[in-house]
Amino acid sequence: MSDLLKRTLSGAVYVAVIVMSILYWHGFFWSLLVSIISCWAVHEYDRLTHPHCMLDFYSELAAFALPFSVAYCVTHHSIHLLLFYCIIMVFCVLVELWDKNENPLVHWGFLLVGQVMIALPFALMNVLCLINNYLLLAVFVLIWVNDTFAYCIGVSTAKLPGGNHKMFPRVSPKKSWEGLIGGMVFTIGAAFILNYFGWFDTIVKEGNGYVIAGAFGLIVSIFGTLGDLVESLMKRTVGVKDSGHFLPGHGGVLDRFDSSLMAAPMVLFLVLLMIC
């Protein structure tokens, strides 16, 4: 099987699982799936940044517990599972007493970065899905639109006589300002289409549907791109191309969810502003 065919098939399976799980499994099963993905993503992060550390197992357990406990807290109005997560985090700090590492501050720093930048955004995805599953699905759809058209326009403008203008060539040599703007335009246009079909009805008030849709698309485009850049910076720092081998031809879990890790929390902030 060719690499292109593997990439196409694995990408199609990935998209199908995300869409079906958000639409039809957006309760307990979606929360469980996100917790597993969160744990896997933190595992990739731990392996890249500080392999063979005593803290790894407990940080990954905490990354599994946080999304699920936040979902339980929202649906059952109970903090019991959040207390369990707090206990795990306390143990994560104390486990350094038994480790022979000479600089526990480094491991504690890695722990907090993994929880704040990976596990917490996955937990907030659960909150967004519980408010309205179409809002979370819209985040993923718009990220895919943004990535596709930013790439296409970036490649096209790179062929012009003067080339295009690179955003951060040290971090991601192929990303350009032209690609960002093009992706942004198409993402906002796609958000208008989703608004027409009622995907944003939960947060839309009379007469401001397309304004909210435009803001939604703009947030996803900007912060999705920033999430991608942040993960690229991390990979370049440790000298790897992909975070893992989650999907053939697509890299690891972090490679697939990097954009949503920054876009989903910002979208949730917009949603809370609209409904509160």
N, C-alpha and C positions, 0 to 999 in steps of 0.2 A: 504494500500500500504506500502510495507516495506521501511525502510530507504535507503537501497541500491538501490532499484528501483527508489525512488524519486531522489536520488543523480545522478543516471545514466541518467534519463530522463531530469532533469534540466540542467545537464552538456551538454547533446546533444543539447538542445535548445539554450543554451548559445553559444556553438561553431557555430551552424548554423546561429544564428543572426550575430555574428561577421564576419564570412566568407561572408555571403550574403551581408551584409551592406557594407563591404569594396569593394567587387567585383562589386556590382551593384548600390550601393547608395553612392558612394564615393565623390559626390559633396555636394550639399546643405543638403541633408538628413543625410549624414554621419556627417557633421559638427554639425548639430542640435542634433543628437544622442549623439555625444561626449560631447557636451555642457551640455546636460541633465545628462549624466553619471558623468561628472566633478562636477556638482552641487550636485548630490546625494552623491558622494564620500566625498566632503567637509562637507556635512551635517552629514555624519557618523563620520567624524573626529571631527567636532564641538561637537557632542553629547558625544563623548568619552572623550574629553579633557576639555571642559568647558561648560557643559549644562546650558541652561536657561540664555544665555548672550544676551544683546541687539544687539551685533555685529553679531550674527549668521546669521540672515536673509540677511544682506548686504554682508557678506563674501560669502554666498552661491550664491547670485545674481552676485557677481563679478566672482565667479568660473564658472557660466553659461556664462557670457559675454566674458571672455577671450578667450576660444577656438574658439567661433564663430567669434569674432572680428578679431582674428589673421587669420582665414581662409578667411574672407572678405577682409582683408588687402592684403593678398597674391594674391587672384584672381582678385580683382578690383583695386589694387594699390592705395588704399585709406586708410587714417588713421582715418576716421571719427568714426568708431566703437571703435577703440582703445582709442580715446579721451573719449568716453562714459565710457569705462572701467576705465580710469584714474579718471574720475569724481566720479564713484562709490567708488574707493579706497580712494579718498580724504574724501568722506562722511564717509567711514568706520573709518577713523581716528577721524573725528570730532564727531561722534556719542558718543564717550566716554565722551564728555562734559555733556551729559544728563544721563549717566549711574551712578549709585551709587557705582560702584565698586571702592574699595580703591586703587587698583593697576592697572591702565589702561595699564601699560607697559606689563603686563602678557597677556592681551587680544590682544594688538597690536602684540606681539610676536607670539601668536597662529594664528592670522590673516596672518602674513607674511609666517609662515611655511606652512599653508594650501595652500596659493597661489603659493608659490615657489615649494613645493614638490608634489602638487597634480594638481592644475589648470594649471600651466605652462606646465608640461609634457603632459597633455591632449592636450593643444594647439599645442605643437610641434608634437604630433601624427598627427594632422590635416595637418601641413606643410609637413610631410613625406608622407602622403597619397596623397596630391596634387602634389608632385613631381612624385610619381608613386605608385599607390595603392597596387601593388604587393610587394613593399618593406615593407609597413606596415603590410600586411598580412603575409609576411615572418617572421616578428618579433613575431607575435602571434603564428604561427606554430612552430617556433623554441623554443619559451618559453614552449609550451605544450610538445614538445619532450624532452627538458631539464628537466622539472619537472617530467615527467613520468620515464625517465631512471635514473635520480638522485635518485628518491624514490626507484625504483626497486633494483638498485645496493646498495644503502644504507641499505635497509632491508636485502639483501642477505649477505653483508659483516658483518652486525651486528650479524649474526648467526655463524660466524667463531669462533674458540676456543678463540682467543684473542680479539674478537670483532672488531670494527672499530675505527677510530680516529675522535672524534667529533670536529666540527668547533668552534661553540660558544654555548656550552651546556647551558649557562645561558639564552641565547636568544631563541635558537631553539634546544632542546635536541636531535632531530632525525637527524639533518643535519650533514653529515660527509664529510671529505675530499675525501674519496673514492667515495661517491655519487657525489660530485662536479666534480671530474675528469671523472667519468663514464658518467655523463650527458653531460659534455663538449665534450667528444669524439663523442658521438652519435649526439649531436647538430651540430658539425662541419660536420659530415658525412651527416646529413640531409641537411645542407646548400649546400654541394656539389651537392646533388640531385636536389635541387631547382635551382642551377646554370645551371645544365644540361638542365633543362626545360625553361631556359631563364628568370627566375624571377629577376635576377640582371643585365639584359642587359643595363639598364639605367645608371649604374655606372661602368660597366665593360669596360675596354679598351683592345685592342687586346693583347691576350696572358696572361692576368693576372686574368682571370675569377675565377679560383679556389683559388687564393691568396685572392681576395676580398671576396669570399664566406667564406673562412676559417676565415678571420678577422671578418666578419659579425656574423658568428656562435659563435666565441670566445667572442665577445662583448655581444651578447645576453645571453650567458651562464653565464658569470661573473657578469654582471650588473643586469641581471634578478634575480640571486641568492641574490645579495646584496639588491635589492629592497624588496625581500621577507623577508630578515633578518631585514631590517629597520622597516618594518611594524610589524614584530613579536616583535621587541623591544618596539615599541609603545604600542602594545596590552598588553604586559607583564607589562609595566609601569603603565597602568591604570587598570590592573587586569581583562582583559576579554579574552575570547577564540576567538571570532569572532567579526569583526567590525560591523556586522549587519546581516540581514536576507534576503539578496537580492535573493539568490537561495537556495532552500532547500538542506541541506547537504553540501553546499559550502561556507556558510558565506555571508559576505556583498560585496559591490562593491569594497572596498579597498582590500579585500581578493582575489578577482578575478583579479584585475588589478595592484596589488602591484609590480609584476615583470616588467611589461611593463612601469611603471612610471619612472623607472630608465634606462631600456634598450632602450626604444624608443628615448629619447634625445641623448644618446650616439651613436646610430645607425645614427641618423640624422646628427650628427657631422661627422661621417665617410662618409656619402653620400655627404655632402657639400664639404668635402675635395676632393672627387672624381670628382665632376662635376664642381667645380669652378677653 
